[in-house]
Structure formats: C-alpha cells, structure tokens
Amino acid sequence: MTKFILPRRRVLLLSGGALAAPMLSAGVARAVDDWPNKPVRYINIFPAGGPTDTLSRIVCHELSQLSGQQFVVENKAGAGGNVGADAIAKSAPDGYTIGLYSIASHAIAPTLYTKLPFDAEKDFTGIAMLWSVPNLLMSRLDFPAKTVPEIIALARDNPGKYSFASSGAGTSPQISGELFKQLAKINLLHVPYRGSAPAHQDLLAGQVDMMFDNIPGPLGLMRSGKVRGFAVTSRERHPAVPEIPTMAEYLPGFEITSWGGVCGPAGLPAPMVEKLSALTKKALEGDAVKKAFDQQGATRIWMSPADTAAYRAADEKRLAPVIKQSGAKVD
C-alpha cells in the first residue's frame, strides 16, 4: 500500500485552515450577538425633506429606540438615487452601513441607465421591505385643467407646452409621467429635480405646471390648499384621499407603486441579515410607526430578506417594458 506524505508546510496550512474555520465562525457569531454596539449609518439615497427622507427617519428613530444605538440618517443624493446606492454597495459588510432599497435605483435604473456603477442584483443584500406608496399627480392652483381628461385635452391641443416635474431622472415619479404620456398619447416636458423639495418649490412658484410625487409630499401640500390633486397611480383609490381618482379610471392599465426597503452591501453574514430583518419587523409593528405612516399615506409592507430580493427582481422585470416603450433613457 502506497503512502502519500504531505509536505510539512501543506500539513500546517491545512491544519491551520481547519482551525481557522470555527474561529472565523465564532467571530461572526460574536459580531452578530454584539450588534449594534455603536451607531449605525443609514444612507438615504435621496435628499433631505422628501417623502423617502421622512419615512426613513420614522423607521430609524424606532430602530434607535429598540436597539439602544443611534441609526443615523445620512442623505447621499444624486443621479436618481444611484450615487447613494453605490455608496451602500461599496461599504463594509459589517452591519454598520445600511440604507434605502428603492424602486428607483434597484428596479428602474437597471433598465433606464445605459451604465451603472453597481449591479442591482449582485452588489446588495436585501434585508426587509419597509413601505409602499403610490405617486400622485398634482398641479399649481392656477393651472387651467381641473381633471385628468382636461389635462389630456389641453396637452393634445398644445404639444410640448406643459411640463411635469419629478424628484429626479429614473425615479418612479418620472416613470409615472412617462407612462402618462404614453397611454394618453400626449407630449409633456419632463423637468427632473434633485429631490422632491426643490421641485415643490418651483411648482408653487409656477415654474412648472404639474408634478408626480410619492404621496406623502402631495398630501401635505393638498391639506394646506397649495396644490390641486388629480389622481393616484395605484390600482385602487388611496384611503388617505379617497376622493382622488386613480389614473387607471381614465387610462386602463396605469399602475405604478413606489416602494422602499432596507439593504446592505453584498456579503452581509446571514445571521446578521436575519437579526437586522427581525429588528426592522419589530419597528414596523410598533404603534408609533403605524400612526406616523398612516399620517404620511404610506403602507407598511415588511418582507423577509428572500422575499425582499425576489420582489425587487420581479419589479425590475415588470417595469422594464414600460420604460423601454416610453423611450426614456439616461446615458
């Protein structure tokens, strides 16, 4: 019987590897058990003052209360959320940098943008879904149309004359506007902004005619009598504004719902992902978050990490034909 004798160096390497595996596993376990033992950075990929900022801060406040460590919101905006998403993707997978998982950067951008600095599927760890909100079409008060059919008639008589604002290229408000143009067969000028807040300012100042936005923004403006609401982009009327019709009531098949979740970079250890997900679920179940979300017109939609990733992938696939047919493209 032939004996195979391994070189001493290889024996040491193999034995070292065998010893290192349980040590590494134990290290990960300790890191998970100890998490969080310092402040956690939450990157909101859109500017301060907009709907995603408000909702993110509501959730992060509750996470801080539950964990005993601060979840600090950092706004890192640009390129429809892609700048902030790239920062999340390139952060260390240690659980201390997480951020917004968004329809804009993770489901729309892969089709809309010719080139991205990240892979929406491979460079992120989906942790949990947080909310779902429809967009709402609103206009300045002195805009001549008062209903969706009147907007369509006005736009057809004056192609290219009227404008709609959005919170940025590649956001769900922009795609809502592109779908509106496509289904109504009208020509509107898209004016992208760096977030909702500056777009609101120009709408109120009469610099743009209309705007699609996540419903938390329009709700406040409508309640204070500063804008006119026309329609929501969800399949059914929204309970916060049941008097406002859906776009589908005028244009069958019109449906775009914005969503937000929480993600981290690829490579987050599975036990840490589960702990983060469970903490997020507990935060969303709290009465304070429920009340705050209701006031903002947002629906809580917690999902497991696996379901969160699957939801993102399905939405990218669903929206791709809409984006391609609209002709919208960002180089």
FIMAR-595112 format. One line per 8 residues: their letters; for each residue x negated, y negated, z negated of N, C-alpha, C. Coordinates in pm, whole numbers. Layout:
<sites>
A) X/Y/Z/X/Y/Z/X/Y/Z ~ ... $
</sites>
This chain:
<sites>
MTKFILPR) -85/119/0/0/0/0/-90/-125/0 ~ -63/-211/98/-144/-331/113/-101/-438/15 ~ -199/-499/-46/-170/-607/-139/-200/-741/-73 ~ -109/-832/-88/-130/-968/-37/-166/-1058/-154 ~ -282/-1116/-148/-328/-1201/-256/-318/-1347/-213 ~ -236/-1425/-281/-221/-1567/-250/-339/-1645/-302 ~ -385/-1743/-227/-490/-1831/-279/-446/-1896/-409 ~ -545/-1918/-498/-513/-1973/-630/-440/-2106/-620 $
RRVLLLSG) -482/-2193/-520/-418/-2325/-507/-271/-2311/-475 ~ -238/-2212/-384/-97/-2194/-345/-16/-2141/-462 ~ -78/-2051/-542/-9/-1999/-661/27/-2113/-754 ~ -69/-2206/-773/-44/-2319/-862/66/-2409/-808 ~ 63/-2429/-674/165/-2515/-614/304/-2454/-629 ~ 312/-2322/-603/441/-2254/-612/492/-2253/-756 ~ 403/-2225/-847/447/-2222/-987/485/-2361/-1033 ~ 411/-2462/-984/444/-2600/-1020/579/-2639/-968 $
GALAAPML) 610/-2596/-842/740/-2626/-784/851/-2560/-863 ~ 828/-2438/-906/930/-2367/-982/956/-2436/-1114 ~ 848/-2489/-1174/865/-2560/-1300/929/-2697/-1278 ~ 896/-2760/-1163/945/-2896/-1137/1095/-2899/-1113 ~ 1149/-2793/-1049/1291/-2792/-1014/1381/-2811/-1136 ~ 1365/-2728/-1242/1450/-2751/-1359/1422/-2885/-1427 ~ 1292/-2930/-1422/1261/-3059/-1482/1330/-3172/-1408 ~ 1330/-3164/-1271/1398/-3264/-1191/1547/-3264/-1218 $
SAGVARAV) 1604/-3142/-1225/1747/-3129/-1254/1780/-3188/-1390 ~ 1695/-3163/-1487/1717/-3217/-1621/1709/-3368/-1620 ~ 1615/-3422/-1537/1602/-3567/-1526/1726/-3632/-1469 ~ 1782/-3570/-1366/1906/-3622/-1306/2020/-3616/-1407 ~ 2026/-3504/-1482/2132/-3489/-1582/2122/-3598/-1689 ~ 1997/-3626/-1732/1979/-3731/-1833/2020/-3867/-1779 ~ 1983/-3892/-1650/2018/-4021/-1588/2168/-4037/-1579 ~ 2239/-3929/-1547/2385/-3934/-1536/2447/-3955/-1674 $
DDWPNKPV) 2399/-3879/-1772/2453/-3891/-1908/2432/-4030/-1964 ~ 2319/-4091/-1929/2281/-4221/-1982/2344/-4338/-1905 ~ 2400/-4309/-1789/2453/-4416/-1702/2587/-4467/-1753 ~ 2611/-4600/-1754/2513/-4706/-1728/2450/-4755/-1858 ~ 2320/-4773/-1855/2253/-4828/-1974/2197/-4967/-1948 ~ 2239/-5027/-1835/2204/-5165/-1801/2309/-5215/-1702 ~ 2311/-5345/-1671/2413/-5397/-1579/2409/-5330/-1441 ~ 2525/-5313/-1384/2540/-5254/-1251/2573/-5365/-1152 $
RYINIFPA) 2500/-5368/-1042/2525/-5468/-937/2629/-5414/-838 ~ 2734/-5493/-820/2839/-5457/-723/2832/-5559/-610 ~ 2796/-5516/-490/2784/-5607/-376/2918/-5619/-305 ~ 2977/-5740/-312/3095/-5768/-229/3044/-5823/-98 ~ 3078/-5757/11/3020/-5788/141/3085/-5910/208 ~ 3180/-5973/136/3244/-6095/186/3222/-6210/88 ~ 3248/-6335/131/3219/-6450/46/3310/-6458/-77 ~ 3267/-6538/-172/3346/-6564/-292/3473/-6639/-254 $
GGPTDTLS) 3579/-6615/-331/3704/-6688/-312/3806/-6622/-225 ~ 3767/-6517/-152/3861/-6447/-65/3931/-6332/-135 ~ 4025/-6264/-66/4100/-6154/-126/4013/-6040/-179 ~ 3911/-5999/-100/3826/-5889/-147/3747/-5929/-271 ~ 3712/-6055/-281/3639/-6104/-398/3728/-6098/-522 ~ 3851/-6144/-507/3946/-6144/-619/3971/-6001/-668 ~ 3999/-5910/-575/4030/-5773/-612/3907/-5702/-669 ~ 3790/-5728/-610/3667/-5667/-661/3638/-5711/-804 $
RIVCHELS) 3660/-5838/-833/3633/-5889/-968/3733/-5833/-1070 ~ 3855/-5810/-1028/3953/-5747/-1117/3906/-5608/-1158 ~ 3863/-5530/-1059/3817/-5393/-1087/3688/-5395/-1168 ~ 3593/-5480/-1130/3464/-5483/-1201/3479/-5528/-1346 ~ 3573/-5618/-1373/3599/-5658/-1511/3645/-5538/-1593 ~ 3733/-5458/-1536/3783/-5340/-1608/3674/-5236/-1625 ~ 3589/-5217/-1522/3478/-5123/-1534/3382/-5167/-1644 ~ 3360/-5297/-1657/3275/-5350/-1763/3333/-5320/-1900 $
QLSGQQFV) 3465/-5339/-1912/3533/-5313/-2040/3524/-5166/-2078 ~ 3538/-5079/-1980/3540/-4934/-2006/3400/-4879/-2035 ~ 3300/-4932/-1967/3165/-4875/-1977/3078/-4941/-2084 ~ 3112/-5066/-2121/3028/-5138/-2216/2909/-5205/-2151 ~ 2896/-5195/-2018/2790/-5263/-1943/2854/-5351/-1837 ~ 2788/-5460/-1805/2843/-5553/-1707/2833/-5497/-1564 ~ 2945/-5505/-1491/2946/-5480/-1347/2949/-5619/-1282 ~ 2835/-5659/-1230/2816/-5796/-1182/2843/-5804/-1032 $
VENKAGAG) 2941/-5885/-994/2974/-5900/-852/2875/-5997/-787 ~ 2812/-5952/-682/2721/-6035/-603/2778/-6045/-461 ~ 2808/-6165/-415/2861/-6185/-281/2747/-6195/-181 ~ 2747/-6103/-86/2642/-6098/17/2712/-6087/151 ~ 2750/-6203/206/2835/-6206/325/2754/-6225/452 ~ 2823/-6201/564/2764/-6225/695/2795/-6114/791 ~ 2816/-6150/920/2840/-6053/1027/2958/-5961/996 ~ 3068/-6020/948/3188/-5940/922/3172/-5837/814 $
GNVGADAI) 3080/-5861/720/3057/-5767/611/2936/-5678/632 ~ 2876/-5682/750/2766/-5590/781/2637/-5623/707 ~ 2614/-5750/675/2493/-5787/601/2496/-5724/461 ~ 2609/-5739/393/2622/-5680/260/2623/-5529/263 ~ 2688/-5470/363/2691/-5325/376/2550/-5270/396 ~ 2470/-5340/475/2332/-5297/498/2252/-5302/368 ~ 2278/-5403/285/2209/-5413/156/2245/-5296/65 ~ 2370/-5254/67/2411/-5136/-11/2339/-5012/40 $
AKSAPDGY) 2339/-4996/173/2278/-4877/233/2129/-4866/199 ~ 2061/-4979/188/1917/-4977/167/1877/-4987/19 ~ 1974/-4983/-71/1944/-4990/-215/1905/-4852/-269 ~ 1847/-4852/-388/1806/-4725/-450/1929/-4644/-493 ~ 1929/-4513/-469/2043/-4429/-507/2040/-4390/-653 ~ 2045/-4490/-740/2034/-4462/-883/2161/-4499/-961 ~ 2266/-4545/-889/2391/-4581/-956/2397/-4722/-1007 ~ 2289/-4800/-987/2288/-4937/-1038/2308/-5042/-929 $
TIGLYSIA) 2327/-4996/-806/2374/-5083/-698/2484/-5009/-624 ~ 2605/-5062/-634/2719/-5008/-561/2784/-5127/-488 ~ 2892/-5103/-420/2954/-5216/-352/3080/-5179/-278 ~ 3129/-5275/-201/3258/-5261/-134/3248/-5172/-11 ~ 3331/-5072/-8/3353/-4984/108/3471/-5045/181 ~ 3450/-5095/301/3551/-5178/365/3590/-5129/503 ~ 3716/-5148/537/3764/-5116/672/3682/-5191/777 ~ 3639/-5314/745/3567/-5396/843/3433/-5335/881 $
SHAIAPTL) 3349/-5313/781/3212/-5266/809/3203/-5116/829 ~ 3297/-5040/772/3284/-4894/774/3380/-4823/868 ~ 3481/-4893/920/3573/-4828/1014/3588/-4905/1145 ~ 3578/-5038/1140/3591/-5120/1260/3456/-5144/1327 ~ 3356/-5180/1248/3224/-5218/1302/3160/-5111/1391 ~ 3170/-4981/1358/3105/-4881/1444/3152/-4884/1589 ~ 3276/-4928/1613/3327/-4939/1750/3307/-5079/1805 ~ 3326/-5180/1723/3323/-5318/1769/3183/-5368/1801 $
YTKLPFDA) 3085/-5327/1720/2949/-5379/1737/2867/-5287/1828 ~ 2791/-5350/1918/2703/-5274/2007/2593/-5205/1927 ~ 2543/-5274/1825/2435/-5219/1744/2455/-5258/1599 ~ 2435/-5163/1508/2445/-5188/1365/2315/-5148/1296 ~ 2282/-5213/1184/2159/-5177/1112/2176/-5055/1022 ~ 2295/-4996/1023/2323/-4881/938/2417/-4785/1011 ~ 2423/-4663/960/2517/-4563/1010/2630/-4553/908 ~ 2751/-4588/950/2864/-4595/855/2895/-4461/791 $
EKDFTGIA) 2861/-4353/858/2889/-4220/802/2774/-4167/718 ~ 2650/-4183/766/2537/-4116/704/2465/-4196/596 ~ 2478/-4329/600/2397/-4413/510/2468/-4454/382 ~ 2587/-4399/357/2664/-4437/238/2719/-4314/168 ~ 2743/-4330/39/2815/-4230/-40/2949/-4290/-79 ~ 3056/-4235/-24/3189/-4279/-65/3217/-4234/-207 ~ 3260/-4325/-292/3283/-4292/-434/3432/-4285/-465 ~ 3507/-4387/-425/3652/-4388/-452/3717/-4497/-367 $
MLWSVPNL) 3843/-4477/-336/3923/-4584/-277/3979/-4669/-390 ~ 4000/-4798/-362/4048/-4891/-463/4185/-4950/-430 ~ 4199/-5004/-308/4323/-5074/-277/4359/-5065/-129 ~ 4483/-5096/-103/4534/-5110/33/4615/-5239/38 ~ 4591/-5321/139/4668/-5445/155/4698/-5467/303 ~ 4820/-5507/337/4845/-5544/476/4788/-5683/502 ~ 4779/-5719/628/4749/-5857/664/4881/-5929/686 ~ 4876/-6061/679/4996/-6141/700/4962/-6254/797 $
LMSRLDFP) 5050/-6277/894/5033/-6387/987/5099/-6511/929 ~ 5020/-6619/918/5073/-6745/866/5031/-6858/959 ~ 5097/-6972/946/5061/-7088/1027/5063/-7214/942 ~ 5005/-7320/995/5020/-7452/932/5167/-7492/938 ~ 5210/-7573/844/5353/-7605/833/5409/-7679/954 ~ 5325/-7759/1023/5376/-7835/1136/5363/-7762/1270 ~ 5330/-7632/1264/5324/-7553/1387/5466/-7541/1444 ~ 5485/-7562/1575/5620/-7570/1631/5702/-7441/1624 $
AKTVPEII) 5639/-7324/1621/5714/-7198/1615/5746/-7161/1471 ~ 5862/-7098/1452/5904/-7058/1317/5929/-6908/1304 ~ 5920/-6835/1415/5936/-6689/1415/5833/-6629/1510 ~ 5810/-6499/1497/5717/-6431/1587/5759/-6442/1733 ~ 5888/-6419/1767/5928/-6437/1908/5902/-6579/1959 ~ 5916/-6679/1873/5888/-6816/1914/5738/-6838/1940 ~ 5654/-6773/1858/5509/-6781/1881/5476/-6721/2017 ~ 5534/-6604/2044/5507/-6535/2170/5550/-6621/2289 $
ALARDNPG) 5669/-6679/2281/5718/-6764/2390/5629/-6885/2409 ~ 5588/-6946/2298/5503/-7065/2304/5368/-7031/2366 ~ 5310/-6918/2326/5180/-6878/2377/5186/-6841/2525 ~ 5296/-6779/2566/5309/-6744/2708/5323/-6867/2796 ~ 5386/-6969/2743/5402/-7094/2819/5274/-7177/2819 ~ 5186/-7150/2721/5062/-7230/2707/4943/-7138/2682 ~ 4907/-7055/2782/4799/-6958/2759/4667/-7023/2719 ~ 4610/-6972/2610/4481/-7020/2562/4485/-7149/2482 $
KYSFASSG) 4603/-7209/2467/4612/-7337/2397/4607/-7322/2245 ~ 4667/-7213/2195/4680/-7199/2050/4576/-7101/1994 ~ 4539/-7124/1868/4430/-7048/1807/4477/-6972/1684 ~ 4403/-6864/1656/4424/-6795/1528/4288/-6776/1462 ~ 4284/-6799/1333/4161/-6784/1255/4157/-6646/1191 ~ 4037/-6604/1157/4020/-6481/1079/3904/-6501/984 ~ 3887/-6407/892/3777/-6417/795/3644/-6373/854 ~ 3642/-6340/982/3515/-6306/1047/3533/-6206/1159 $
AGTSPQIS) 3437/-6205/1250/3439/-6108/1359/3425/-5967/1302 ~ 3509/-5878/1349/3503/-5740/1304/3585/-5709/1180 ~ 3655/-5807/1128/3741/-5784/1012/3879/-5736/1057 ~ 3954/-5679/965/4089/-5634/1001/4181/-5750/1041 ~ 4165/-5872/983/4246/-5984/1035/4218/-6014/1182 ~ 4091/-6006/1225/4063/-6028/1366/4129/-5920/1452 ~ 4116/-5794/1410/4173/-5685/1490/4325/-5695/1491 ~ 4385/-5746/1382/4530/-5770/1381/4566/-5871/1490 $
GELFKQLA) 4487/-5977/1501/4511/-6078/1603/4492/-6024/1744 ~ 4390/-5941/1762/4365/-5882/1893/4479/-5788/1933 ~ 4529/-5712/1835/4642/-5623/1864/4768/-5703/1897 ~ 4787/-5814/1827/4900/-5903/1855/4893/-5953/1999 ~ 4777/-5999/2040/4757/-6047/2176/4786/-5937/2278 ~ 4737/-5818/2246/4750/-5704/2337/4896/-5662/2355 ~ 4966/-5644/2243/5104/-5594/2251/5202/-5701/2299 ~ 5177/-5826/2263/5267/-5935/2305/5232/-5990/2442 $
KINLLHVP) 5114/-5946/2494/5067/-5994/2625/5054/-6146/2628 ~ 4979/-6197/2531/4957/-6340/2520/4808/-6369/2507 ~ 4771/-6493/2528/4632/-6535/2517/4617/-6638/2405 ~ 4551/-6596/2296/4523/-6685/2183/4372/-6695/2165 ~ 4326/-6808/2120/4184/-6827/2095/4150/-6779/1954 ~ 4055/-6686/1943/4013/-6638/1811/3903/-6729/1757 ~ 3923/-6776/1632/3822/-6860/1565/3776/-6787/1439 ~ 3659/-6722/1443/3611/-6649/1326/3545/-6741/1224 $
YRGSAPAH) 3565/-6710/1096/3503/-6788/987/3418/-6694/902 ~ 3340/-6753/816/3258/-6674/723/3337/-6654/595 ~ 3444/-6577/605/3530/-6553/489/3662/-6625/500 ~ 3755/-6588/413/3891/-6644/416/3897/-6788/368 ~ 3820/-6821/263/3832/-6953/201/3809/-7069/299 ~ 3701/-7069/379/3684/-7179/474/3789/-7179/584 ~ 3838/-7061/620/3944/-7053/722/4073/-7115/668 ~ 4104/-7090/540/4222/-7151/478/4212/-7304/483 $
QDLLAGQV) 4095/-7354/454/4075/-7500/453/4104/-7560/590 ~ 4055/-7497/695/4078/-7550/829/4222/-7532/875 ~ 4286/-7424/828/4427/-7405/861/4510/-7517/798 ~ 4485/-7545/672/4558/-7651/602/4528/-7789/661 ~ 4409/-7805/716/4370/-7934/776/4417/-7947/920 ~ 4480/-7841/973/4530/-7846/1109/4426/-7822/1216 ~ 4308/-7770/1178/4203/-7743/1275/4230/-7616/1355 ~ 4306/-7523/1297/4350/-7403/1368/4501/-7390/1348 $
DMMFDNIP) 4566/-7313/1436/4712/-7306/1434/4768/-7197/1344 ~ 4704/-7082/1350/4754/-6965/1277/4638/-6890/1215 ~ 4671/-6793/1131/4568/-6710/1071/4626/-6578/1026 ~ 4555/-6469/1055/4582/-6340/994/4488/-6327/874 ~ 4541/-6281/762/4456/-6264/644/4514/-6155/555 ~ 4424/-6091/476/4472/-5997/374/4575/-6067/287 ~ 4681/-6000/253/4798/-6065/193/4772/-6141/63 ~ 4672/-6106/-22/4653/-6188/-142/4630/-6335/-112 $
GPLGLMRS) 4558/-6369/-5/4533/-6508/30/4659/-6583/72 ~ 4733/-6531/172/4857/-6597/213/4961/-6609/103 ~ 4967/-6510/12/5068/-6515/-95/5057/-6645/-176 ~ 4934/-6677/-218/4915/-6798/-297/4951/-6923/-220 ~ 4914/-6927/-93/4942/-7045/-11/5092/-7058/18 ~ 5158/-6945/39/5303/-6948/64/5379/-6990/-61 ~ 5337/-6937/-175/5407/-6968/-301/5396/-7115/-337 ~ 5287/-7179/-291/5271/-7321/-319/5324/-7407/-205 $
GKVRGFAV) 5390/-7344/-108/5453/-7419/1/5357/-7484/98 ~ 5237/-7427/114/5137/-7491/201/5131/-7431/341 ~ 5184/-7310/359/5183/-7247/491/5317/-7178/516 ~ 5339/-7138/639/5460/-7063/676/5420/-6919/709 ~ 5488/-6824/647/5461/-6683/674/5551/-6630/783 ~ 5495/-6543/870/5571/-6491/982/5598/-6340/973 ~ 5494/-6263/948/5511/-6117/950/5392/-6049/883 ~ 5416/-5930/829/5310/-5848/772/5274/-5738/872 $
TSRERHPA) 5151/-5687/861/5103/-5590/959/5122/-5445/917 ~ 5182/-5421/800/5207/-5285/754/5329/-5226/824 ~ 5347/-5096/809/5459/-5028/874/5592/-5071/816 ~ 5594/-5096/686/5717/-5137/618/5699/-5275/555 ~ 5808/-5341/524/5802/-5472/458/5734/-5458/323 ~ 5667/-5565/283/5590/-5559/159/5677/-5602/41 ~ 5670/-5528/-71/5755/-5561/-186/5730/-5699/-244 ~ 5612/-5755/-225/5584/-5890/-278/5655/-5998/-199 $
VPEIPTMA) 5683/-5969/-71/5752/-6066/16/5853/-5991/104 ~ 5956/-5933/43/6050/-5851/121/6125/-5929/228 ~ 6127/-6061/215/6196/-6143/315/6114/-6161/443 ~ 5985/-6128/438/5898/-6143/555/5904/-6014/638 ~ 5938/-6022/767/5947/-5901/850/5812/-5841/881 ~ 5812/-5722/938/5688/-5660/985/5665/-5699/1130 ~ 5542/-5695/1173/5512/-5720/1314/5577/-5612/1401 ~ 5587/-5491/1346/5645/-5381/1423/5793/-5402/1454 $
EYLPGFEI) 5860/-5487/1378/6001/-5517/1408/6014/-5591/1541 ~ 5907/-5657/1582/5906/-5729/1710/5822/-5656/1815 ~ 5717/-5590/1768/5623/-5522/1858/5605/-5379/1809 ~ 5687/-5285/1855/5681/-5146/1808/5540/-5088/1820 ~ 5499/-5018/1715/5367/-4957/1713/5260/-5041/1647 ~ 5295/-5162/1611/5198/-5252/1545/5181/-5210/1400 ~ 5060/-5168/1365/5032/-5134/1225/4882/-5140/1199 ~ 4840/-5227/1111/4702/-5231/1062/4708/-5264/913 $
TSWGGVCG) 4651/-5177/834/4646/-5199/690/4501/-5203/646 ~ 4464/-5310/579/4327/-5323/531/4309/-5243/402 ~ 4190/-5191/382/4165/-5116/259/4024/-5148/207 ~ 4006/-5122/80/3876/-5141/17/3850/-5028/-82 ~ 3727/-4987/-89/3687/-4883/-184/3554/-4920/-245 ~ 3495/-4824/-312/3362/-4846/-370/3269/-4738/-318 ~ 3147/-4780/-282/3050/-4685/-228/2912/-4717/-284 ~ 2821/-4627/-258/2681/-4648/-292/2597/-4606/-174 $
PAGLPAPM) 2466/-4613/-184/2380/-4565/-76/2386/-4414/-64 ~ 2343/-4362/48/2333/-4217/63/2235/-4162/-40 ~ 2258/-4040/-83/2165/-3977/-176/2199/-3991/-322 ~ 2311/-4055/-355/2352/-4061/-496/2375/-3918/-547 ~ 2318/-3880/-660/2339/-3744/-712/2488/-3715/-733 ~ 2530/-3597/-695/2672/-3560/-703/2731/-3581/-843 ~ 2661/-3544/-951/2720/-3566/-1084/2744/-3715/-1113 ~ 2654/-3802/-1063/2672/-3946/-1084/2791/-3997/-1003 $
VEKLSALT) 2806/-3946/-881/2920/-3984/-797/3051/-3949/-868 ~ 3055/-3830/-925/3176/-3786/-995/3203/-3873/-1118 ~ 3098/-3911/-1189/3116/-3996/-1308/3165/-4135/-1268 ~ 3106/-4191/-1163/3149/-4321/-1112/3294/-4316/-1066 ~ 3327/-4209/-995/3462/-4194/-942/3565/-4184/-1054 ~ 3532/-4106/-1156/3624/-4089/-1269/3643/-4222/-1344 ~ 3535/-4299/-1358/3546/-4429/-1426/3633/-4524/-1345 ~ 3618/-4521/-1213/3700/-4605/-1125/3847/-4567/-1134 $
KKALEGDA) 3873/-4437/-1139/4011/-4390/-1151/4074/-4442/-1280 ~ 3997/-4434/-1389/4047/-4482/-1518/4074/-4632/-1514 ~ 3987/-4706/-1445/4005/-4852/-1433/4133/-4884/-1359 ~ 4158/-4813/-1250/4278/-4841/-1170/4407/-4803/-1243 ~ 4396/-4709/-1335/4515/-4665/-1410/4553/-4762/-1521 ~ 4464/-4856/-1554/4490/-4948/-1663/4600/-5048/-1632 ~ 4675/-5085/-1734/4786/-5179/-1716/4738/-5316/-1665 ~ 4619/-5359/-1710/4568/-5490/-1669/4543/-5495/-1519 $
VKKAFDQQ) 4482/-5387/-1466/4455/-5382/-1322/4585/-5370/-1244 ~ 4677/-5288/-1293/4805/-5273/-1224/4877/-5407/-1212 ~ 4882/-5481/-1322/4950/-5610/-1323/4881/-5709/-1229 ~ 4747/-5712/-1235/4671/-5806/-1152/4685/-5772/-1004 ~ 4684/-5643/-971/4700/-5601/-832/4840/-5636/-781 ~ 4940/-5614/-865/5078/-5647/-825/5090/-5795/-793 ~ 5026/-5878/-874/5030/-6023/-850/4963/-6061/-719 ~ 4865/-5981/-678/4792/-6007/-554/4855/-5938/-433 $
GATRIWMS) 4959/-5859/-457/5021/-5787/-346/4940/-5669/-297 ~ 4851/-5617/-383/4765/-5505/-346/4819/-5375/-405 ~ 4802/-5266/-331/4844/-5134/-376/4721/-5054/-419 ~ 4726/-4997/-538/4615/-4914/-586/4619/-4779/-515 ~ 4506/-4736/-459/4505/-4608/-386/4378/-4529/-419 ~ 4359/-4490/-543/4240/-4412/-578/4238/-4282/-500 ~ 4120/-4245/-453/4097/-4115/-389/3966/-4058/-438 ~ 3951/-3928/-432/3827/-3861/-470/3717/-3897/-372 $
PADTAAYR) 3591/-3872/-409/3482/-3902/-315/3498/-3835/-178 ~ 3536/-3708/-177/3553/-3637/-50/3666/-3697/32 ~ 3777/-3727/-33/3891/-3786/38/3862/-3928/85 ~ 3781/-4000/8/3742/-4136/46/3662/-4134/176 ~ 3565/-4046/183/3483/-4035/304/3567/-3990/424 ~ 3660/-3897/399/3746/-3848/507/3840/-3956/556 ~ 3890/-4038/464/3980/-4147/500/3908/-4248/589 ~ 3785/-4281/552/3707/-4375/633/3688/-4323/775 $
AADEKRLA) 3649/-4196/786/3624/-4136/917/3751/-4134/1001 ~ 3864/-4100/939/3991/-4093/1011/4033/-4231/1060 ~ 4008/-4335/978/4048/-4470/1018/3960/-4522/1131 ~ 3833/-4488/1128/3745/-4526/1239/3796/-4466/1370 ~ 3834/-4339/1363/3885/-4270/1482/4017/-4330/1529 ~ 4105/-4366/1433/4236/-4422/1467/4224/-4560/1530 ~ 4132/-4641/1479/4120/-4779/1524/4037/-4795/1651 ~ 3954/-4697/1683/3865/-4709/1799/3941/-4741/1929 $
PVIKQSGA) 4051/-4669/1961/4123/-4702/2085/4183/-4842/2085 ~ 4231/-4887/1969/4289/-5022/1956/4182/-5127/1987 ~ 4063/-5108/1930/3955/-5203/1950/3909/-5203/2096 ~ 3894/-5085/2153/3848/-5075/2291/3949/-5136/2388 ~ 4078/-5110/2365/4181/-5163/2453/4193/-5315/2442 ~ 4159/-5368/2325/4169/-5513/2307/4059/-5586/2384 ~ 3951/-5514/2415/3840/-5578/2484/3746/-5650/2390 ~ 3773/-5648/2260/3687/-5717/2163/3554/-5643/2151 $
KVD) 3445/-5717/2149/3311/-5659/2138/3216/-5762/2080 ~ 3129/-5719/1993/3027/-5808/1934/2891/-5750/1963 ~ 2804/-5826/2027/2669/-5780/2061/2574/-5799/1943 $
</sites>
